[in-house]
Amino acid sequence: MTEKSDFHNRLIKRAQELNFEGFAWEEAHGIAWFEERIRQWPSGWGDDLQILIYGDFKPPEKGINIQSLGIFIHPEKLEKTVIRTAYCVLKATVQIKEKSIEALIDAAKRINILLGGYTLVEWGNGACGWWSWVTHDTGGGVITKLDNKDLPLAIESIKKLPNNVRQKVDAALYWVREPRSTFLEGHKSDLLRVYSSYWNAFECLVEAVNILRPRKKLTKFEKQEAIDKIVDKNSGKLTPALIEACYKSIVNPGFVSKATHALEVCFENKAVEYINECFRLKQKKDRLYEIRNSINHGSVDAENPNELIRISSRRGKLWMIVWRIFGRLISFPAPVDSKPNTAQ
C-alpha cells in the first residue's frame, strides 16, 4: 500500500467515525484532515509550530523575540514560498505545549494578538497575515475560462431584467464575485468574508424575487384573525415571545418572511428544506442565518479550526441556494441539488 493510499484510508476511516458520532460528512472530513496534518508534523520543526508571517512591511534588522506570546520572528526575508503576492515573508517560531488541536488554537490566538497589535499601531495601513503548513495547507484555487460558451446568454439575460430587479441582481453578482481570493492568494483564508458576502447576495436575491412576485398583504381583519388563532392555540395567554412572534410574522413581517416567500416561489420540492437550513434547524448554531449573524457580531472564534471547519461545511448549502436562485432569474447552467432532503 502506498503512502498516499494509506493517508486516504486513514482519513476516510476517521471521517466515518466522526460522521457516526453525529458530525455532518463535510465537517467530519475537515476535522479528520486537520488531525492527519498534525499526525504528519514535519520532523524539522521539533516541538514548535513553524509559520510564515507576510505583509506590506520591511524585514527587521534583527530577530524579534516576543516572550509574552512565545513567538520569535526571524529577520531573513524569504523568497519562493507558497505566499506569492506579499511584499515581505518572514519565518516565525511559535511555542506550543503539545501537538494537538487545542494547542494550535492557543497558538493561533497568540499569533492574532501579534498581528492585531501590529495593525493597531500602524492604524490599519499595512496588510498582514500568517500561514502554516499544518493549519492552512498549501492553498490553491480553480483556473477557469473567460471565453465560456454560456457567457453571452447570461449577459443578455441580465440585461433583460426590469431595472428595479436588475439593481438587486447586480448587487448580488458583486457580492459573489468580490470577496474571493485569487489563485495566487490561495494561502489566504477567505472563508468568513465569502460566507458573509454570500449571505449578502442571498438577501439581494430575496429582494429581487419579492419584487417580481410580491407577497400577498394581509388586510387588518386578516391580521387580527391570524393573531387570534395564535392566541387561542396558547390558551389566550400572551407572553413576550408570543407577542414578538405575532409582530414579526403577521403585523410587520421582516426578512425571514421575505426569504421564506422567495424560497417558496423559486423551489417547490426543496423549499421546506432550504427554509429549514436557513432559519429552523434544531441546532441553532448551524442555521445559515445564525452563522451569518455570528460572523458579523463577533461570536465566531476565527482562530478555532474546528469552528471554521463547521462553517465551511455549511457554506456549501448556502452556495447551492444562492446559485439556484440565480438560476431562476438568469439563463445559465445553474447547479442541480441532487442530495435528498435532510434538513430537520
C-alpha positions in Angstrom: 0.0 0.0 0.0 1.4 3.4 -1.0 1.8 6.3 1.5 -0.9 8.3 -0.4 -3.5 5.5 -0.3 -2.6 4.8 3.4 -3.3 8.5 4.1 -6.5 8.4 2.2 -7.7 5.3 4.1 -6.9 6.7 7.5 -8.7 10.0 6.5 -11.9 8.2 5.3 -12.0 5.9 8.3 -11.6 8.7 10.8 -14.2 10.8 8.9 -16.6 7.9 9.1 -16.1 7.6 12.8 -16.9 11.3 13.3 -19.9 11.1 11.0 -21.2 8.2 13.1 -20.8 10.4 16.2 -23.1 12.9 14.7 -21.0 15.3 12.6 -22.1 16.1 9.1 -19.9 14.4 6.5 -18.3 17.6 5.3 -17.4 18.7 8.8 -16.3 15.2 9.8 -13.9 15.1 6.8 -12.5 18.5 7.6 -11.8 17.5 11.2 -10.2 14.2 10.1 -8.0 16.1 7.6 -6.8 18.5 10.3 -6.0 15.6 12.7 -4.0 14.0 9.9 -2.0 17.2 9.3 -0.9 17.2 13.0 0.0 13.5 12.7 2.3 14.4 9.8 4.1 17.1 11.8 7.4 18.0 9.9 10.4 16.4 11.7 12.5 19.6 11.1 10.1 21.7 13.2 10.8 20.0 16.5 8.2 20.8 19.2 7.4 24.3 17.9 4.9 25.4 15.3 6.6 27.0 12.3 4.6 29.7 10.5 5.1 32.4 7.8 4.2 36.0 8.6 3.7 38.1 5.5 2.6 41.6 4.6 3.5 45.0 3.3 6.3 45.7 5.8 10.1 45.8 5.7 12.1 42.9 7.3 13.5 43.8 10.7 17.3 44.3 11.1 17.4 41.5 13.7 15.1 38.8 15.1 12.1 39.9 17.2 11.6 37.9 20.3 8.1 38.4 21.8 8.4 36.4 25.1 4.9 37.2 26.3 3.5 35.5 23.3 6.1 32.8 22.9 6.8 33.9 19.3 10.2 34.6 17.7 10.3 36.3 14.3 13.4 35.6 12.1 14.8 38.6 10.2 15.6 37.0 6.9 13.2 37.9 4.0 12.1 34.6 2.4 11.7 34.1 -1.4 9.8 31.5 -3.4 7.4 30.5 -0.7 3.8 29.5 -1.0 2.9 33.2 -0.5 3.5 34.8 -3.8 1.7 38.2 -3.5 3.2 39.8 -0.4 6.0 42.4 -0.2 7.7 40.5 2.6 7.6 37.0 4.0 9.3 36.0 7.3 9.6 32.8 9.2 8.4 32.7 12.8 8.6 30.1 15.6 5.6 29.7 17.9 6.0 27.8 21.2 3.3 25.2 21.9 2.7 22.8 24.8 1.8 19.8 22.7 0.9 18.8 19.2 -2.8 18.9 19.4 -5.8 20.9 18.1 -6.2 22.7 21.4 -2.6 23.8 21.4 -2.8 25.0 17.9 -5.9 27.0 18.7 -4.0 28.7 21.6 -1.0 29.4 19.2 -3.4 30.9 16.7 -4.8 33.3 19.3 -1.3 34.5 20.2 -0.4 35.0 16.6 -3.5 37.0 16.0 -2.7 39.2 19.1 0.6 39.9 17.5 -0.8 40.8 14.0 -3.7 42.6 15.6 -1.4 44.7 17.7 0.7 45.4 14.6 -2.4 46.5 12.7 -3.4 48.8 15.6 0.0 50.7 15.8 0.1 51.1 12.0 -3.5 52.4 12.0 -4.5 49.6 9.6 -2.3 50.8 6.8 -0.2 47.7 6.4 -1.7 44.4 5.2 -0.5 41.3 7.1 -1.3 37.7 7.7 0.1 34.3 8.6 0.2 30.8 7.2 1.4 27.4 8.3 1.5 24.0 6.6 -0.3 22.3 9.4 -3.2 24.8 9.8 -3.6 26.2 6.3 -2.5 23.6 3.8 -0.9 24.7 0.5 -3.9 26.7 -0.8 -4.9 26.9 -4.4 -7.9 27.6 -6.5 -9.6 27.0 -9.8 -8.4 28.2 -13.2 -11.4 28.9 -15.4 -12.2 30.0 -19.0 -13.1 33.7 -19.7 -14.5 32.7 -23.1 -17.1 30.4 -21.6 -19.7 29.5 -24.3 -22.6 30.2 -21.9 -21.4 33.8 -21.1 -23.2 35.6 -24.0 -26.6 34.1 -22.9 -26.0 35.0 -19.3 -25.1 38.6 -20.2 -28.2 39.1 -22.4 -30.4 37.6 -19.7 -29.1 40.0 -17.0 -29.7 43.0 -19.4 -33.3 42.0 -19.9 -34.2 42.1 -16.2 -36.5 45.0 -15.1 -34.4 47.9 -13.8 -35.6 47.6 -10.2 -34.9 43.8 -10.2 -31.6 44.4 -12.1 -30.4 46.6 -9.3 -30.8 43.8 -6.7 -29.3 41.2 -9.0 -26.3 43.5 -9.9 -25.6 43.8 -6.1 -25.9 40.1 -5.6 -23.4 39.5 -8.5 -21.0 41.9 -6.9 -21.1 40.0 -3.5 -20.5 36.6 -5.0 -17.5 38.0 -7.1 -15.7 40.4 -4.9 -14.6 38.5 -1.7 -12.9 35.6 -3.3 -9.1 35.4 -3.1 -7.3 34.9 -6.5 -5.4 31.7 -7.3 -2.1 33.3 -6.3 -3.6 34.2 -3.0 -4.6 30.7 -2.1 -2.7 31.0 1.2 -5.2 33.5 2.5 -8.4 32.2 4.2 -11.4 33.9 2.7 -14.0 31.6 4.4 -15.7 34.2 6.7 -15.8 37.1 4.3 -17.0 34.8 1.5 -19.7 33.4 3.8 -20.9 36.9 4.8 -20.8 38.1 1.2 -22.8 35.1 0.0 -25.4 35.9 2.6 -25.5 39.5 1.4 -26.1 38.1 -2.1 -28.9 35.9 -0.8 -30.6 39.0 0.8 -30.3 40.9 -2.5 -31.8 37.9 -4.5 -34.6 37.6 -1.9 -35.5 41.3 -2.6 -35.4 40.7 -6.4 -37.8 37.7 -6.1 -40.1 39.7 -3.9 -40.2 42.5 -6.5 -41.1 40.1 -9.2 -43.6 38.0 -7.1 -44.8 40.2 -4.2 -46.2 38.6 -1.1 -49.9 38.9 -0.6 -50.5 41.6 2.0 -53.0 40.8 4.8 -55.8 43.2 5.5 -56.3 44.5 9.0 -59.1 41.9 9.5 -56.9 39.1 8.3 -54.1 40.1 10.5 -56.4 40.2 13.6 -57.8 36.8 12.6 -54.3 35.3 12.4 -53.3 36.8 15.7 -56.5 35.5 17.4 -55.8 32.0 16.1 -52.3 32.0 17.6 -53.5 33.4 20.9 -56.3 30.7 21.0 -53.7 28.0 20.5 -51.9 29.3 23.5 -55.0 29.2 25.7 -55.3 33.0 25.5 -52.1 33.6 27.3 -49.9 36.3 25.9 -46.1 36.1 26.5 -43.4 38.4 25.4 -42.2 35.7 23.0 -45.6 35.2 21.5 -46.1 39.0 21.1 -42.8 39.2 19.3 -43.7 36.2 17.1 -47.0 37.8 16.1 -45.4 41.1 15.3 -42.7 39.6 13.1 -44.8 37.0 11.3 -48.1 39.0 11.0 -48.0 42.7 11.8 -44.7 43.6 10.3 -43.1 40.6 8.5 -39.4 41.1 8.3 -36.6 39.5 6.3 -37.3 35.9 7.4 -40.8 36.2 6.0 -39.5 37.7 2.7 -36.9 34.9 2.4 -39.4 32.2 3.1 -41.7 33.6 0.4 -38.8 33.8 -2.1 -37.7 30.2 -1.5 -41.3 29.0 -1.9 -41.6 30.9 -5.2 -38.3 29.6 -6.5 -38.4 26.0 -5.3 -41.2 23.5 -4.9 -39.8 20.2 -3.6 -36.8 21.9 -2.0 -38.4 25.0 -0.4 -39.1 23.5 3.0 -35.6 22.1 3.3 -34.0 25.4 2.3 -36.2 27.3 4.7 -35.2 24.9 7.5 -31.5 25.2 6.6 -31.7 29.0 6.8 -33.9 29.5 9.8 -35.3 26.4 11.6 -32.6 23.8 12.2 -32.8 22.3 15.7 -29.1 23.1 16.2 -29.5 26.9 16.1 -25.7 27.4 15.7 -25.9 25.6 12.3 -28.7 27.7 10.8 -27.3 29.6 7.8 -28.8 32.9 9.1 -27.4 32.3 12.6 -23.9 31.7 11.2 -24.0 34.9 9.3 -25.1 36.8 12.4 -22.3 35.1 14.5 -19.7 36.2 12.0 -20.9 39.7 11.8 -21.4 40.1 15.5 -18.0 38.7 16.6 -19.4 35.4 18.0 -17.3 33.1 15.8 -14.0 32.0 17.2 -12.0 32.7 14.0 -8.8 31.1 15.5 -10.6 27.8 16.1 -10.0 25.3 13.2 -12.9 23.2 14.3 -15.2 26.2 14.2 -14.0 27.1 10.7 -14.5 23.6 9.5 -18.1 23.6 10.7 -18.8 26.9 8.9 -17.0 25.6 5.8 -19.3 22.6 5.7 -22.4 24.8 6.0 -21.1 27.2 3.3 -21.8 24.6 0.7 -25.5 24.7 1.4 -25.6 28.5 1.2 -23.7 28.3 -2.0 -26.2 25.9 -3.5 -29.2 28.1 -2.5 -27.7 31.3 -3.9 -26.7 29.8 -7.3 -30.0 28.1 -7.7 -31.9 31.4 -7.1 -29.6 33.0 -9.7 -30.7 30.2 -12.0 -34.4 31.2 -11.5 -33.6 34.8 -12.6 -30.9 34.4 -15.2 -30.4 31.9 -18.1 -27.2 30.0 -17.3 -26.4 26.4 -16.4 -27.1 26.6 -12.6 -26.1 23.7 -10.3 -28.6 21.0 -9.6 -29.1 20.0 -5.9 -29.4 16.2 -6.2 -29.0 15.5 -2.5 -32.0 14.1 -0.7 -34.0 16.4 1.7 -32.2 16.1 5.0 -32.8 19.3 7.0 -34.6 18.8 10.3 
